């Protein structure tokens, strides 16, 4: 009997985890629909959000790593999830490159 309860519990956990992964993937794809790029500026719902500053390469454990650096244009932005979505969007756009978003500390809501 204990064996069956264990199997049922394990299947329930696997099902719940799978549902969460699919839900997050759906959210990530939907959230990326809001982003567009013109020239070097990334827009969110047609409002400028960030601009590309630099593209750099570095070696990480003897592997060449491509990285994009963006500057957040609105340093009063409080929605950290939007910053995460921006990073996901740019990383996907550049085939998994690493992405950094800089926030001007002067007058920012994010304290250093």
C-alpha positions as CSV (number, residue, x, y, z in Angstrom):
1,X,0.0,0.0,0.0
2,X,2.8,2.4,0.9
3,X,4.4,1.6,-2.4
4,X,1.3,2.7,-4.3
5,X,1.0,5.9,-2.3
6,X,4.6,6.7,-3.1
7,X,4.1,6.2,-6.8
8,X,0.9,8.3,-6.8
9,X,2.7,11.1,-4.9
10,X,5.7,10.9,-7.3
11,X,3.3,11.1,-10.4
12,X,1.5,14.1,-8.8
13,X,4.8,16.0,-8.2
14,X,6.0,15.3,-11.8
15,X,2.7,16.4,-13.2
16,X,2.7,19.6,-11.1
17,X,6.3,20.4,-12.1
18,X,5.5,19.8,-15.8
19,X,2.5,22.1,-15.6
20,X,4.6,24.9,-14.1
21,X,7.3,24.6,-16.7
22,X,4.7,24.8,-19.5
23,X,3.0,27.7,-17.9
24,X,6.3,29.6,-17.5
25,X,7.2,28.9,-21.1
26,X,3.8,30.2,-22.3
27,X,4.3,33.4,-20.2
28,X,7.8,34.0,-21.5
29,X,6.7,33.7,-25.1
30,X,3.7,35.9,-24.5
31,X,5.7,38.6,-22.7
32,X,8.2,38.8,-25.6
33,X,5.4,39.9,-27.9
34,X,5.6,43.3,-26.3
35,X,9.2,44.0,-27.3
36,X,10.4,45.5,-30.6
37,X,13.7,46.9,-31.7
38,X,14.4,49.9,-33.9
39,X,18.1,50.8,-34.5
40,X,19.8,50.4,-31.2
41,X,16.7,50.9,-29.0
42,X,14.5,48.2,-27.5
43,X,10.8,49.2,-27.1
44,X,8.2,47.8,-24.8
45,X,4.7,48.4,-26.0
46,X,6.1,51.1,-28.4
47,X,7.8,53.0,-25.5
48,X,11.6,53.1,-25.4
49,X,12.9,50.9,-22.6
50,X,16.6,50.3,-23.2
51,X,19.4,50.9,-25.7
52,X,22.2,48.7,-26.8
53,X,25.5,50.0,-25.5
54,X,28.1,47.4,-26.4
55,X,28.7,43.9,-27.7
56,X,31.6,42.2,-26.0
57,X,33.4,38.9,-26.2
58,X,35.2,37.1,-23.3
59,X,36.7,33.8,-22.5
60,X,35.0,31.7,-19.9
61,X,36.8,28.4,-19.2
62,X,38.4,28.7,-22.6
63,X,35.0,29.2,-24.3
64,X,34.2,32.3,-26.3
65,X,31.2,34.1,-24.8
66,X,29.2,36.7,-26.6
67,X,27.6,39.4,-24.3
68,X,25.3,42.3,-25.0
69,X,25.2,45.3,-22.7
70,X,22.1,47.5,-22.5
71,X,21.3,50.7,-20.6
72,X,17.8,51.0,-19.1
73,X,16.4,54.3,-20.2
74,X,13.9,54.6,-17.4
75,X,15.7,54.4,-14.1
76,X,12.4,54.8,-12.2
77,X,11.2,51.4,-13.4
78,X,10.2,49.3,-10.4
79,X,9.1,46.1,-12.2
80,X,12.0,43.8,-12.0
81,X,10.1,41.1,-14.0
82,X,10.1,43.5,-17.0
83,X,13.9,43.7,-16.7
84,X,14.0,39.8,-16.6
85,X,11.8,39.7,-19.7
86,X,14.0,42.1,-21.5
87,X,17.1,40.0,-20.8
88,X,15.2,36.9,-22.0
89,X,14.1,38.7,-25.2
90,X,17.6,39.9,-26.0
91,X,19.2,36.6,-25.2
92,X,16.8,34.7,-27.4
93,X,17.3,37.3,-30.2
94,X,21.0,36.7,-30.1
95,X,21.0,32.9,-29.8
96,X,21.6,32.5,-26.1
97,X,24.1,35.3,-25.6
98,X,24.7,36.7,-22.2
99,X,22.9,39.9,-21.5
100,X,23.5,42.6,-18.9
101,X,21.2,45.5,-18.2
102,X,22.7,48.6,-16.6
103,X,20.6,51.0,-14.5
104,X,21.8,54.5,-13.9
105,X,22.1,54.8,-10.1
106,X,21.5,58.6,-10.2
107,X,17.9,59.0,-9.1
108,X,17.1,55.3,-9.5
109,X,14.6,53.4,-7.4
110,X,17.1,50.5,-7.1
111,X,19.5,51.5,-4.3
112,X,23.2,50.5,-4.5
